[in-house]
Amino acid sequence: NPIPGVPEDGLELEPIDFFYLRVNAVIDMVFLSVNTYLMAHEGTVFAAPEGWVDGLAVMCLYQAVRVAASSVAVLLVVDAGYALLHWAMHKYRTLYNAIHRHHHRIVRPQGGLVDVRNYHPLEIVMSSSVILAGLYAVKYTVGVTWVSALIPFAVQVAANVADHSGYDVRFLSFHSGSHEMHHRIPTCNMGICTYFVDKYILGTYRPYTP
């Protein structure tokens, strides 16, 4: 169902929007390809401790637990990193005016993937770099595979599209209305999926109100 209070008419796209959308599509594909390649080719496939695994079933369980744990770790680290980057772009007016202001021409997001990609290209590079840094942070602590790198990426894309869809999407603690609040009141709700940085570090969380 549509989020109450979101008008039917969205942002009317201008030539600069179409240009950014095309550039950002290329940037997204480049970063996705680089991330996938690095995670698949840098020794990130887990191996069970020697002498501990006895049989294929136990190995599969071991791998599944490690993939699940590293996927959650990547999602939390990347979401936290993006929330802090997003907060900085609002706090420092030079960054906001030069880069992030373009996205906030969207007062009531409802364009889905179009709104998700309608950023200044430099912001896409910055947020993609946060994702890459998050992957490496988890790789050298918990460990990752290409699967546990792609799962959080897919979850973030889905959450981001829901955030900008204009629809009332809820799953566990996730609510798309939280990001709609950010577009109305830009000083709140800097995260994408979890908002734990907003709630427990920045103190910027604000629940949805129509």
Disulfide bonds with the S-S distance in Angstrom:
none
